[in-house]
Amino acid sequence: MKELPVIQKTYELMKWYIPILNRLPRDHRFAVGTRIINNL
């Protein structure tokens, strides 16, 4: 079964964005970064 394009694009977005969030200062990473990751 072929994966839905939206699922693949969402996975690629997360794969690209999570390392960027991990480079944030600790306070921002846990406050903002965690919320962004959970919403993705």
Z-matrix of the N, CA and C atoms (Angstrom, degrees):
N
C 1 1.452
C 2 1.536 1 108.73
N 3 1.287 2 115.30 1 134.96
C 4 1.449 3 121.38 2 -179.15
C 5 1.527 4 109.89 3 -80.33
N 6 1.340 5 115.58 4 135.11
C 7 1.463 6 118.85 5 179.11
C 8 1.525 7 110.51 6 -71.47
N 9 1.296 8 114.33 7 149.64
C 10 1.458 9 119.61 8 176.99
C 11 1.525 10 109.55 9 -67.77
N 12 1.321 11 117.48 10 138.59
C 13 1.463 12 119.84 11 -179.18
C 14 1.531 13 112.79 12 -59.19
N 15 1.333 14 117.52 13 -33.98
C 16 1.460 15 119.88 14 -178.53
C 17 1.532 16 110.70 15 -66.16
N 18 1.316 17 117.57 16 -35.44
C 19 1.464 18 120.92 17 178.31
C 20 1.521 19 109.88 18 -67.73
N 21 1.310 20 116.99 19 -43.61
C 22 1.457 21 121.30 20 179.12
C 23 1.527 22 111.05 21 -63.36
N 24 1.321 23 117.80 22 -43.37
C 25 1.463 24 121.82 23 -179.91
C 26 1.533 25 110.74 24 -66.50
N 27 1.328 26 117.79 25 -38.43
C 28 1.456 27 121.33 26 177.86
C 29 1.515 28 110.30 27 -64.60
N 30 1.316 29 116.92 28 -42.17
C 31 1.465 30 121.21 29 177.63
C 32 1.529 31 110.55 30 -62.00
N 33 1.323 32 117.28 31 -43.92
C 34 1.462 33 121.11 32 179.07
C 35 1.523 34 111.21 33 -63.53
N 36 1.344 35 117.24 34 -38.58
C 37 1.459 36 121.55 35 177.32
C 38 1.524 37 110.35 36 -62.43
N 39 1.311 38 117.03 37 -46.17
C 40 1.458 39 120.80 38 179.78
C 41 1.523 40 111.04 39 -63.97
N 42 1.311 41 116.36 40 -42.21
C 43 1.463 42 121.38 41 -179.76
C 44 1.534 43 110.84 42 -62.35
N 45 1.319 44 116.99 43 -33.50
C 46 1.459 45 122.05 44 179.50
C 47 1.533 46 111.32 45 -81.00
N 48 1.343 47 117.15 46 -38.54
C 49 1.452 48 121.62 47 -168.91
C 50 1.519 49 114.21 48 -85.17
N 51 1.313 50 118.60 49 -33.79
C 52 1.466 51 121.14 50 -176.36
C 53 1.530 52 112.24 51 -61.63
N 54 1.335 53 120.59 52 -43.21
C 55 1.480 54 118.57 53 176.29
C 56 1.534 55 112.62 54 -61.41
N 57 1.316 56 117.96 55 -33.27
C 58 1.467 57 120.65 56 177.15
C 59 1.527 58 109.62 57 -65.33
N 60 1.323 59 116.60 58 -43.60
C 61 1.465 60 119.99 59 179.41
C 62 1.521 61 111.36 60 -64.77
N 63 1.322 62 117.58 61 -32.72
C 64 1.455 63 120.52 62 -179.85
C 65 1.522 64 112.35 63 -69.19
N 66 1.308 65 118.12 64 -18.16
C 67 1.466 66 121.55 65 178.14
C 68 1.525 67 112.71 66 -86.11
N 69 1.319 68 117.50 67 -6.16
C 70 1.464 69 120.63 68 178.04
C 71 1.530 70 109.97 69 -67.92
N 72 1.326 71 117.37 70 154.94
C 73 1.468 72 119.11 71 173.19
C 74 1.528 73 110.03 72 -57.51
N 75 1.306 74 115.59 73 152.64
C 76 1.461 75 121.51 74 -172.26
C 77 1.531 76 113.26 75 -53.10
N 78 1.334 77 117.30 76 -45.26
C 79 1.478 78 120.14 77 -178.43
C 80 1.525 79 111.16 78 -60.87
N 81 1.305 80 117.26 79 -45.17
C 82 1.459 81 121.16 80 -178.84
C 83 1.522 82 110.95 81 -71.39
N 84 1.326 83 116.50 82 -36.87
C 85 1.466 84 120.20 83 -178.04
C 86 1.519 85 110.31 84 -59.77
N 87 1.325 86 116.97 85 -44.89
C 88 1.455 87 118.91 86 -176.17
C 89 1.519 88 112.53 87 -79.92
N 90 1.308 89 117.26 88 -29.23
C 91 1.465 90 119.43 89 -179.92
C 92 1.524 91 110.83 90 -81.46
N 93 1.309 92 116.99 91 -56.57
C 94 1.460 93 122.00 92 -174.80
C 95 1.523 94 111.08 93 -89.37
N 96 1.318 95 116.40 94 -45.76
C 97 1.461 96 120.96 95 -175.58
C 98 1.514 97 113.79 96 -59.35
N 99 1.308 98 116.49 97 -43.48
C 100 1.466 99 120.24 98 -179.50
C 101 1.524 100 111.00 99 -63.63
N 102 1.327 101 116.58 100 -41.46
C 103 1.472 102 119.52 101 178.43
C 104 1.517 103 111.45 102 -64.57
N 105 1.326 104 117.05 103 -40.91
C 106 1.468 105 120.18 104 179.53
C 107 1.510 106 110.16 105 -64.91
N 108 1.340 107 117.90 106 -45.82
C 109 1.463 108 120.99 107 -179.49
C 110 1.518 109 110.43 108 -61.69
N 111 1.317 110 117.78 109 -42.95
C 112 1.474 111 120.77 110 -179.88
C 113 1.526 112 111.27 111 -63.54
N 114 1.328 113 116.96 112 -36.39
C 115 1.463 114 119.47 113 179.99
C 116 1.522 115 112.28 114 -76.67
N 117 1.316 116 116.95 115 -25.68
C 118 1.470 117 118.54 116 176.39
C 119 1.506 118 109.05 117 -70.57
